[in-house]
Amino acid sequence: MNKLSMLAAGLLISVTTVAQKKPEVEFDKSLITTKVQESFGKKNMTAMDLWELGRVSAEGLSPDGKTLLYGVSYYSLKDNKSEKDLYALAMDSKSVKQFTAEAGGESVLKIETNGDVIYSAKGQIWRKSLDGGAAVQLTDVEGGLENVKFSPDGKYILFSKSVLIKNYHSVDKYKDLPKSNIYIYDDLDYRHWDSFNDGRFNHPFIASYTDGKIGEALDILKDEPYYSPTAPFGGAEDFAWSPDGQSVLYVCKKKFGKEYATSTNTDIYRYDIATGKTSNISEGMLGYDTNPVFSPDGKRLSWLSMKTDGYEADKNDIILVDPVTSQKVNLTAHWDGTVNSFVWSKDNKKIYFVAPTKGTVQLFAIHVPANLNVRSLPIIEQISEGQFDVTGIVGELKDGLVVTSTKMTQATEIYHYGFKTKKLVPLTSVNDAHYAKLNETKVEGRFTKASDGQDLFSWVIYPPNFDPTKKYPTLLFCQGGPQSATTQGYSFRWSFQLMASQGYIVILPNRRGMPGWGVKWNEDISKDWGGQAIRDYLSAIDDFSKESYVDKSRIGAIGASYGGYSVFMLAGVHEGRFKSFISHCGLFDMTSWYGTTEELFFANHDLGGAYWDKKNEKTYTDFNPIKHVDKWNTPILIFQGGKDYRVPIGQGLEAFQAAQLKGVKSRLVYMPDENHWVLSGHNAQVWQREFFDWLKETL
């Protein structure tokens, strides 16, 4: 008998003996499991545990497939910043060695056939061999380099940097007033995400490159007020070299002012180095066109495309083009889903992609037609399945793919997916030892019927040592987006594992507006924010409340962004279902929100348009939380970021002020340095403490 069994048996004997003496006493059997786990160092996850986890990033495979490079970032609460180092994994022996250890974060740019790794650190380019030796700094460019991509022959470099185009800031407009700090605008796009437009635009530059020596750089967008990479989150994926190295592709939305703020029409442009001419290769395609990638043999070009201008959550398709004939095919037009990202197979015959499906994100494969003139529908097959998310494809091996994957109870790690076995086998185990010390939280899927009779799926995560004979407080999680999937993703703020570890059951409905259940399901939320999606939430919690282990008197609703909007809406229509609410950066008054948010294309599509247009009246009345505040009577906690320009500060302040004036127990947690998210480790700890203190206080 092993130590665990002996200890459990001893505890059982002890309990039995006591029970024989006093049969009227009932013992909680879960205490036995808890005591056993405690003796082996098991504990429930805390917010500090969450931030001690390593954050894994896949950096790339060597050309021979023998070495995997990956990064691990650890957050130092003492320094309030993260530190990232690179590691090399030998694919045959699975042995790991640390590749970089210098201060600062490193990111791999490319791995050469001779084993040299070219990577960026502190804004410069470095070289180091996989076989060891010292790192060599190759460049010393003032201001550093961003989003670097080398030409196929290595003779040119493509990168981006910020360029002053417009004198919006007073110190640029009035040179004699260097201590002034005023912004002057005559048009929209005056701020985006978390910063005001200071007149600087990211531009792509091309320069000759010889072992770290960079020639005179040419600004491809000289004097043009456009962004490439695209703002605010575009990166090196917005750039691509042609196979012959004679031209570059870049993604750009060539619109300015109001047109920029009301459109999603990015295009893919080709810049010819010899002639200096630019052509639009996605002309006539009106939505987002992104991620240009050439096939390994250079004969095909592919990219992701949405067809509708202004609809940021439109179906994302894979477009295939023959660069010689300009013949174009939409490979996924007939498929009822939306693509997250993709890679080509090494033999040019397939494209592998990841996409949300039925509450998870899985691997798919398209059989690329050899002849684009043949109009038969390309074969698309789902090749992975399970209670996990495949979050990205790192590269291809002979017998499978190297991918990143998460679960609700496990942060990103890197895996090998076998074509024959159809299983994920871990390649990294950065956080295994940490998770081994934590009590497990069970996750299950659940179907119920929505109010309109449709099947409604939810994920449910249970507390450690869950006992169905007990009653538990329960949280309804309302997803943001609104067209964002609730899958097996892992979050370092909205950690359902952490919530469950504090003793709460958490239910996460895949309500209307979530990808993974067909294009129509995803589209149904647009112009109906306060309609069926809110009824889906109520249907899910009403169904789950029938379970004997749900304490119906202790149910809360939580969410951020559209999820925060949902919380504000539920506060006015819940009819006593909930005892507590938490809203993070939620939309409270749709009228004032329309007047202050920055990406107006989103508001125009999802709300129907402006508040002064009578056809949108329902959005600004029935589906406007502020119009239901007269029925607010339930405690509510409100988080608001000071640099959140997507859901500006007025939303949180208005909601808090309304709750206070109505005499509703309420609390405002204002984060002046945070945007729509919480990025600082110390601020995140405050966020978690206030979150759980509020639940203890009100639920």
C-alpha positions in Angstrom: 0.0 0.0 0.0 1.5 3.4 -1.0 1.7 6.4 1.3 -1.4 8.1 -0.1 -3.5 5.0 0.4 -2.2 4.3 3.9 -2.9 7.9 4.9 -6.4 7.8 3.5 -7.1 4.5 5.2 -5.9 5.9 8.5 -8.1 8.9 8.2 -11.1 6.6 7.4 -10.4 4.4 10.4 -10.1 7.5 12.6 -13.4 8.9 11.3 -15.1 5.5 11.6 -14.0 5.1 15.3 -15.3 8.5 16.2 -18.6 7.9 14.3 -19.2 4.7 16.3 -18.9 6.6 19.5 -21.2 9.4 18.4 -23.5 8.2 15.6 -25.5 11.3 15.6 -22.6 13.3 14.1 -22.3 13.5 10.3 -18.9 13.8 8.8 -18.0 15.6 5.6 -16.2 12.9 3.6 -14.6 15.6 1.4 -12.5 16.5 4.4 -10.7 13.2 4.0 -9.7 14.1 0.4 -8.7 17.6 1.5 -6.5 16.4 4.3 -4.8 13.8 2.1 -4.1 16.5 -0.6 -2.8 18.9 2.0 -0.4 16.3 3.3 1.1 16.2 -0.2 1.3 19.9 -0.6 -1.9 20.3 -2.6 -3.7 23.6 -2.4 -6.3 25.6 -4.1 -5.0 28.1 -6.7 -4.6 31.7 -5.6 -4.1 34.9 -7.6 -0.4 34.9 -6.7 -0.1 31.3 -8.1 -1.7 32.5 -11.3 1.0 35.2 -11.8 3.8 32.8 -10.9 3.1 30.6 -14.0 5.5 30.8 -16.9 4.0 32.2 -20.1 5.1 30.1 -23.1 5.5 31.4 -26.6 6.5 29.2 -29.6 9.4 30.9 -31.5 10.0 28.5 -34.3 11.4 25.2 -35.7 14.8 24.8 -37.2 14.8 24.1 -41.0 15.7 20.4 -40.3 12.9 20.0 -37.7 15.4 18.9 -35.1 15.2 21.9 -32.7 12.2 23.8 -31.3 12.9 27.2 -29.9 10.4 28.7 -27.5 10.2 31.5 -25.0 9.1 31.6 -21.4 8.2 34.8 -19.6 8.0 35.1 -15.9 6.5 38.1 -14.2 8.4 39.7 -11.3 6.0 41.4 -8.9 9.0 42.9 -7.1 10.0 44.7 -10.4 6.5 44.8 -11.7 7.6 43.6 -15.1 8.1 40.3 -17.0 11.4 38.7 -18.1 11.5 36.5 -21.2 14.2 34.0 -22.1 14.6 31.6 -25.0 15.0 27.8 -24.7 16.0 25.1 -27.2 14.3 21.7 -27.2 16.0 18.8 -29.1 13.1 17.1 -30.8 14.6 13.6 -30.7 15.8 13.4 -27.1 13.4 16.0 -25.7 16.3 17.6 -23.8 16.0 21.3 -23.1 18.8 23.9 -22.7 18.4 27.6 -22.0 19.4 29.5 -25.1 19.4 33.2 -23.8 19.7 34.6 -20.3 20.3 38.3 -20.8 18.0 40.9 -19.3 15.1 41.9 -21.5 12.9 39.9 -23.9 14.2 38.1 -27.0 12.2 37.0 -30.0 13.4 34.8 -32.8 13.4 36.3 -36.3 14.7 33.2 -38.2 16.7 30.0 -37.8 19.3 29.5 -40.5 20.2 26.2 -42.1 23.7 26.3 -40.4 22.1 26.5 -37.0 22.5 30.2 -36.4 19.6 31.8 -34.7 18.9 35.4 -35.6 16.8 37.1 -32.9 15.8 40.6 -31.7 16.6 41.9 -28.3 16.5 45.5 -26.9 15.5 46.7 -30.4 18.5 45.3 -32.1 19.4 42.1 -34.1 21.6 39.4 -32.6 23.1 36.1 -33.7 23.8 33.0 -31.7 24.5 29.4 -32.7 22.3 26.5 -31.5 25.5 24.8 -30.7 26.4 27.4 -28.2 28.9 30.2 -27.9 28.4 33.9 -27.2 25.7 36.0 -28.7 26.9 38.6 -31.2 25.1 42.0 -31.6 24.7 42.6 -35.3 23.0 46.0 -35.5 23.2 49.3 -33.6 20.3 51.3 -35.1 19.2 54.4 -33.3 15.6 53.9 -32.1 15.8 50.2 -32.7 14.1 48.0 -35.2 10.6 46.5 -35.1 8.7 43.9 -37.1 11.8 42.7 -38.9 11.6 40.4 -41.9 14.6 39.4 -44.1 14.5 38.9 -47.8 14.8 35.2 -49.0 18.4 35.8 -50.1 19.2 37.7 -46.9 20.4 40.8 -48.8 17.6 43.1 -47.7 15.7 43.8 -44.5 12.1 45.0 -44.1 11.2 46.6 -40.8 8.9 49.3 -39.4 9.3 52.5 -37.4 7.2 55.4 -36.4 7.3 58.5 -38.6 6.0 62.0 -37.8 3.5 63.0 -40.6 1.0 65.3 -38.9 1.6 68.1 -36.4 -1.2 67.2 -34.0 0.9 67.8 -30.8 1.6 71.4 -29.9 5.3 70.8 -29.5 5.4 69.7 -33.2 3.1 72.5 -34.4 4.6 75.3 -32.4 8.4 74.7 -32.1 8.9 77.7 -29.9 6.6 76.2 -27.2 8.5 73.0 -26.3 6.9 72.8 -22.8 3.3 72.8 -24.1 1.2 69.7 -24.1 -1.9 70.2 -26.2 -3.4 68.1 -29.1 -5.2 69.8 -32.0 -7.5 67.9 -34.4 -9.7 68.7 -37.3 -10.9 65.1 -38.0 -11.6 61.7 -36.4 -9.1 59.0 -35.6 -7.8 61.4 -32.9 -7.3 58.5 -30.5 -7.1 54.7 -30.7 -7.3 51.9 -28.1 -5.2 53.6 -25.3 -3.3 56.5 -26.9 -4.1 59.8 -28.6 -2.8 60.2 -32.1 0.3 62.3 -31.9 0.7 62.5 -35.7 3.1 59.6 -35.9 2.4 56.6 -38.2 4.1 53.2 -38.4 5.7 52.8 -41.8 7.5 49.9 -43.5 11.1 50.5 -44.5 13.4 48.6 -46.9 17.2 48.6 -46.6 20.1 46.6 -47.8 21.6 44.2 -45.2 25.0 42.7 -44.9 25.8 40.8 -41.6 24.3 43.6 -39.4 25.2 46.5 -41.6 22.0 48.3 -42.8 22.1 50.6 -45.8 20.0 53.7 -46.3 16.4 52.8 -45.4 13.6 53.6 -47.9 10.2 54.6 -46.5 7.6 52.8 -48.7 4.8 55.1 -47.4 6.8 58.3 -47.4 4.7 61.3 -46.3 1.4 59.2 -46.3 -0.8 59.3 -43.1 -1.4 55.5 -43.0 -0.3 52.7 -40.7 1.5 49.6 -41.7 1.6 47.4 -39.6 -2.0 48.2 -38.9 -2.9 49.9 -35.6 -3.3 49.0 -32.8 -2.2 45.4 -32.9 -0.6 44.7 -36.3 2.9 43.2 -36.4 5.3 41.4 -38.6 2.5 39.2 -40.0 1.4 42.3 -41.9 4.6 42.0 -44.0 5.8 39.4 -46.6 8.6 39.1 -49.1 8.0 37.7 -52.5 9.8 34.4 -53.2 12.2 36.1 -55.6 13.0 39.0 -53.2 12.1 41.6 -55.8 9.0 42.9 -54.0 7.4 43.1 -50.6 3.7 42.8 -49.5 2.3 44.9 -46.7 -1.1 45.3 -45.1 -2.5 48.8 -44.9 -5.8 50.6 -44.5 -5.2 53.6 -46.8 -7.9 55.8 -45.4 -7.7 58.9 -43.2 -9.9 60.7 -40.6 -13.6 59.8 -40.6 -13.0 57.2 -43.4 -10.4 55.5 -41.3 -12.6 55.4 -38.2 -15.6 54.0 -40.0 -13.9 51.3 -42.2 -12.2 47.9 -41.9 -11.1 47.9 -45.5 -7.4 46.9 -45.2 -5.8 45.8 -48.4 -2.6 43.9 -49.4 -0.2 46.0 -51.4 2.8 44.9 -53.4 5.8 47.3 -53.6 8.2 46.6 -56.5 11.7 47.4 -55.3 13.2 48.0 -58.8 10.5 50.4 -60.1 9.2 51.8 -56.8 5.6 51.2 -57.9 2.8 50.0 -55.6 -0.2 47.9 -56.7 -3.2 46.8 -54.7 -3.6 43.0 -55.1 -6.8 42.8 -53.0 -8.5 45.7 -54.7 -12.3 45.4 -54.7 -12.3 43.2 -51.5 -13.9 45.5 -49.0 -13.3 44.0 -45.6 -10.2 43.1 -43.6 -7.5 41.5 -45.8 -4.6 40.3 -43.7 -1.8 37.8 -43.2 -0.3 37.4 -46.7 1.7 34.2 -47.0 3.3 32.6 -50.0 3.3 28.8 -50.5 6.7 27.1 -49.9 7.3 26.7 -53.6 6.4 30.4 -54.1 3.8 29.6 -56.8 0.7 30.6 -54.8 -0.2 33.5 -52.5 -2.8 33.2 -49.7 -4.3 35.5 -47.1 -7.2 35.9 -44.8 -10.2 38.0 -45.9 -13.5 39.3 -44.7 -15.9 40.5 -47.3 -17.9 43.2 -45.5 -16.6 46.7 -44.9 -17.1 47.8 -41.3 -17.8 44.2 -39.9 -14.8 43.3 -37.8 -16.2 39.9 -36.8 -17.2 38.8 -40.3 -16.5 35.3 -41.5 -12.7 35.1 -42.1 -11.9 33.1 -45.3 -8.7 31.9 -46.9 -8.1 33.4 -50.3 -5.8 31.7 -52.8 -4.2 33.5 -55.7 -2.0 32.5 -58.6 0.4 35.5 -58.8 1.1 34.9 -62.5 -2.4 34.8 -63.7 -4.0 36.7 -60.8 -6.7 34.0 -60.7 -8.3 34.1 -57.3 -10.3 31.4 -55.3 -12.0 31.6 -51.9 -11.0 28.2 -50.4 -13.4 28.4 -47.4 -16.4 30.1 -48.9 -18.6 27.0 -48.7 -17.5 26.2 -45.1 -19.7 27.3 -42.2 -17.0 28.7 -40.0 -14.4 31.4 -39.6 -10.6 31.0 -39.7 -8.2 32.2 -36.9 -4.9 31.5 -38.6 -3.2 29.2 -41.1 0.0 27.7 -42.5 1.0 25.9 -45.7 2.0 22.3 -45.7 5.6 21.7 -46.9 4.5 19.8 -50.0 2.2 22.8 -51.0 -0.8 20.4 -51.2 -2.6 21.5 -48.0 -3.3 24.4 -45.9 -3.7 23.8 -42.1 -5.7 26.2 -40.1 -7.2 26.7 -36.7 -10.8 27.7 -36.1 -13.4 27.8 -33.3 -15.9 24.9 -33.3 -18.4 23.9 -30.7 -16.8 25.5 -27.7 -13.2 24.7 -28.6 -10.6 25.7 -31.2 -9.4 22.9 -33.4 -7.1 22.0 -36.3 -8.5 21.8 -39.9 -6.9 20.9 -43.2 -7.8 22.2 -46.8 -6.8 20.1 -49.8 -5.5 22.9 -52.1 -6.7 22.4 -55.7 -3.8 21.8 -58.1 -5.8 23.5 -60.9 -7.6 26.7 -60.0 -9.8 26.4 -63.1 -11.5 23.4 -61.6 -14.5 24.8 -59.7 -15.1 21.8 -57.4 -15.3 22.7 -53.8 -12.1 22.2 -51.9 -12.2 19.4 -49.3 -12.0 20.7 -45.7 -11.7 18.3 -42.8 -11.4 18.8 -39.1 -8.3 16.8 -38.0 -8.2 17.3 -34.2 -10.9 16.9 -31.6 -10.9 17.2 -27.8 -11.5 19.3 -24.7 -8.7 21.7 -25.5 -7.9 24.7 -27.8 -5.3 24.6 -30.5 -4.2 28.2 -30.4 -1.5 28.2 -33.1 0.5 26.2 -35.6 4.3 26.4 -35.1 5.5 24.1 -38.0 5.2 20.8 -39.7 7.1 17.6 -39.2 7.0 14.4 -41.2 4.5 12.8 -38.8 2.5 15.8 -37.6 2.4 19.4 -36.6 3.9 21.3 -33.7 1.2 23.4 -32.1 0.4 25.5 -29.1 -2.6 24.5 -27.0 -4.5 25.6 -23.8 -7.2 24.4 -21.6 -9.3 26.4 -19.1 -7.1 24.8 -16.4 -3.7 24.9 -18.3 -1.8 27.9 -19.7 -0.1 27.7 -23.1 2.3 24.8 -23.7 3.7 23.4 -27.0 2.6 20.0 -28.3 3.2 17.5 -31.2 0.0 16.6 -33.0 0.3 13.2 -34.7 -1.4 12.8 -38.1 -1.9 9.1 -37.5 -2.5 9.1 -33.7 -4.7 12.3 -33.8 -3.4 13.0 -30.3 -1.5 15.9 -28.7 1.7 14.9 -27.0 3.4 17.6 -24.8 6.8 18.9 -25.9 7.0 21.5 -23.1 6.0 21.2 -19.5 6.9 24.6 -18.2 4.1 24.7 -15.6 3.5 21.0 -14.8 5.3 21.2 -11.4 3.3 24.2 -10.5 0.0 22.7 -11.4 0.9 19.5 -9.6 0.7 21.4 -6.3 -2.8 22.7 -7.1 -6.1 20.9 -6.5 -7.9 20.1 -9.7 -11.0 21.9 -11.0 -13.2 19.7 -13.2 -14.6 21.2 -16.5 -17.6 19.7 -18.3 -19.8 20.7 -21.3 -23.5 21.1 -20.9 -26.4 21.6 -23.4 -29.7 23.2 -22.7 -32.5 24.8 -24.7 -32.5 28.5 -25.4 -35.7 30.5 -25.2 -36.2 30.1 -29.0 -35.7 26.3 -28.9 -32.1 26.3 -30.1 -29.5 24.1 -28.5 -27.3 26.2 -26.2 -23.9 24.9 -25.1 -22.1 26.0 -21.9 -18.9 25.1 -20.2 -19.1 24.5 -16.5 -16.1 24.6 -14.2 -16.4 23.1 -10.7 -14.5 23.9 -7.4 -11.8 21.5 -6.2 -13.2 18.4 -4.3 -16.6 19.2 -5.7 -19.4 17.4 -3.7 -22.8 17.3 -5.4 -24.5 16.9 -2.0 -23.4 20.4 -1.1 -24.6 23.8 -2.3 -22.3 26.2 -4.0 -22.4 29.9 -5.0 -22.4 30.2 -8.8 -21.1 32.7 -11.3 -22.5 33.3 -14.7 -19.7 34.5 -17.0 -20.7 36.9 -19.8 -18.2 36.9 -22.7 -17.0 40.1 -24.3 -16.6 40.8 -28.0 -19.4 40.4 -28.5 -18.3 38.0 -31.3 -15.6 36.3 -29.3 -15.6 32.5 -28.6 -15.8 31.1 -25.1 -13.6 28.0 -25.6 -10.9 26.2 -23.7 -8.7 29.3 -23.7 -6.6 30.3 -20.7 -6.7 33.8 -19.2 -4.4 35.4 -16.6 -7.2 37.7 -15.5 -10.5 36.0 -16.1 -9.1 32.7 -14.8 -12.1 30.4 -14.3 -9.7 27.9 -12.7 -8.9 30.6 -10.1 -12.6 31.5 -9.6 -13.5 27.8 -9.1 -10.6 27.4 -6.7 -12.2 30.0 -4.5 -15.3 27.8 -4.1 -17.4 29.1 -7.0 -19.1 27.1 -9.8 -18.6 29.1 -13.0 -20.9 28.6 -16.0 -19.9 30.0 -19.4 -22.7 29.9 -22.1 -21.8 30.0 -25.8 -24.6 32.5 -26.4 -25.6 34.0 -29.6 -22.8 35.9 -31.3 -20.0 33.4 -30.7 -18.0 31.8 -33.5 -17.9 28.1 -33.6 -21.6 27.4 -34.1 -22.0 28.5 -37.7 -21.9 31.9 -39.4 -25.6 32.7 -38.7 -25.2 32.1 -35.0 -22.3 34.5 -34.9 -24.1 37.2 -36.9 -27.4 37.0 -34.9 -26.1 39.3 -32.2 -25.5 42.3 -34.4 -28.2 45.0 -33.8 -29.7 42.7 -31.2 -27.3 43.2 -28.3 -29.9 43.3 -25.6 -32.2 40.6 -27.2 -31.6 36.9 -27.8 -28.0 36.9 -26.4 -29.3 38.2 -23.0 -32.1 35.6 -23.1 -29.5 33.0 -23.8 -27.7 33.9 -20.6 -31.0 33.7 -18.6 -31.9 30.4 -20.2 -28.5 29.0 -19.3 -28.5 30.1 -15.6 -32.2 29.1 -15.2 -31.4 25.6 -16.4 -28.3 25.2 -14.3 -30.1 26.6 -11.2 -32.2 23.4 -11.2 -29.2 21.4 -10.1 -29.4 20.6 -6.4 -25.8 21.7 -5.8 -26.5 25.3 -7.0 -27.3 27.7 -4.2 -30.1 29.7 -5.9 -29.7 32.5 -3.3 -26.0 33.0 -4.2 -25.8 33.5 -8.0 -23.7 36.3 -9.5 -23.0 37.6 -13.0 -19.6 38.8 -14.2 -18.1 40.1 -17.4 -16.0 42.6 -19.4 -16.6 44.8 -22.4 -19.7 43.4 -24.1 -19.8 41.1 -21.1 -19.8 44.2 -18.9 -22.6 45.6 -21.0 -24.4 42.3 -20.4 -24.0 42.7 -16.7 -25.4 46.2 -16.8 -28.4 44.9 -18.9 -29.0 42.0 -16.6 -29.0 44.3 -13.6 -32.1 45.9 -15.0 -33.9 42.8 -16.3 -32.9 39.8 -14.1 -36.0 39.8 -11.9 -34.2 38.7 -8.7 -32.1 35.9 -10.3 -28.7 37.4 -9.2 -27.4 38.5 -5.8 -24.3 40.3 -7.1 -22.8 41.8 -10.3 -19.3 42.6 -11.5 -18.7 44.7 -14.7 -15.3 45.4 -16.1 -15.1 48.2 -18.7 -18.7 47.7 -19.7 -20.9 49.8 -22.0 -23.5 51.6 -19.9 -25.1 54.3 -22.1 -25.0 53.5 -25.8 -25.6 57.1 -26.7 -22.6 58.5 -24.9 -20.6 55.5 -25.9 -21.2 56.1 -29.6 -20.0 59.6 -29.1 -16.7 58.7 -27.5 -15.5 55.3 -28.8 -12.9 55.3 -31.5 -13.5 52.4 -33.9 -16.8 53.7 -35.2 -17.0 50.9 -37.9 -17.8 48.6 -35.0 -20.6 50.7 -33.6 -22.1 51.4 -37.0 -22.3 47.7 -37.9 -23.2 46.1 -34.5 -25.5 48.9 -33.2 -26.9 49.8 -36.6 -25.4 53.3 -36.6 -25.8 56.6 -34.9 -28.2 57.5 -32.1 -29.8 60.3 -34.2 -30.9 57.8 -36.9 -34.4 56.8 -36.0 -34.0 53.3 -37.5 -31.6 52.5 -34.6 -34.0 53.6 -31.9 -34.3 50.2 -30.3 -30.5 50.0 -29.8 -30.5 53.3 -27.8 -33.7 52.5 -25.8 -34.7 48.9 -25.2 -31.1 47.6 -25.6 -29.5 50.5 -23.6 -28.6 49.6 -20.0 -29.1 53.2 -18.8 -32.8 53.0 -19.8 -33.3 50.1 -17.3 -31.4 51.6 -14.4 -34.6 52.4 -12.6 -34.9 48.7 -11.8 -31.4 48.4 -10.4 -31.5 47.0 -6.9 -28.5 44.6 -6.7 -25.0 45.2 -5.4 -22.6 45.9 -8.3 -18.8 46.3 -8.6 -17.5 48.4 -11.5 -13.9 48.3 -12.9 -12.9 51.1 -15.3 -9.6 51.8 -17.0 -8.5 55.4 -17.4 -6.8 54.7 -20.8 -9.6 52.7 -22.2 -10.7 54.5 -25.4 -12.7 51.5 -26.7 -15.1 51.8 -23.8 -14.1 55.2 -22.4 -14.1 56.2 -18.7 -17.5 57.9 -18.8 -19.2 54.5 -19.1 -17.9 53.2 -15.7 -18.4 56.6 -14.0 -22.0 57.0 -15.2 -22.9 53.5 -14.0 -21.3 54.0 -10.6 -22.9 57.3 -10.1 -26.3 56.0 -11.0 -26.0 53.1 -8.6 -24.8 55.4 -5.8 -27.6 57.9 -6.3 -30.2 55.0 -6.4 -28.8 53.8 -3.1 -27.6 50.5 -4.6 -24.5 49.0 -2.8 -21.7 49.7 -5.3 -18.0 50.1 -5.7 -15.8 51.7 -8.3 -12.3 50.4 -9.0 -10.7 53.0 -11.2 -7.4 52.1 -12.9 -5.9 55.3 -14.3 -3.0 53.6 -16.0 -4.8 50.6 -17.5 -6.6 50.4 -20.9 -9.4 47.9 -21.8 -7.2 45.2 -20.1 -5.1 45.0 -16.9 -1.4 44.7 -17.9 0.5 45.6 -14.7 1.2 42.7 -12.3 0.6 44.8 -9.2 -2.6 46.3 -10.7 -3.7 42.7 -11.6 -3.2 41.7 -8.0 -5.4 44.6 -6.8 -8.0 43.6 -9.4 -8.1 40.0 -8.2 -8.3 41.0 -4.5 -11.1 43.5 -5.2 -12.9 40.9 -7.4 -12.9 38.2 -4.8 -13.4 40.5 -1.8 -16.6 41.8 -3.5 -17.9 38.3 -4.0 -17.2 37.4 -0.4 -18.9 40.5 0.7 -22.0 40.3 -1.5 -22.4 36.6 -2.5 
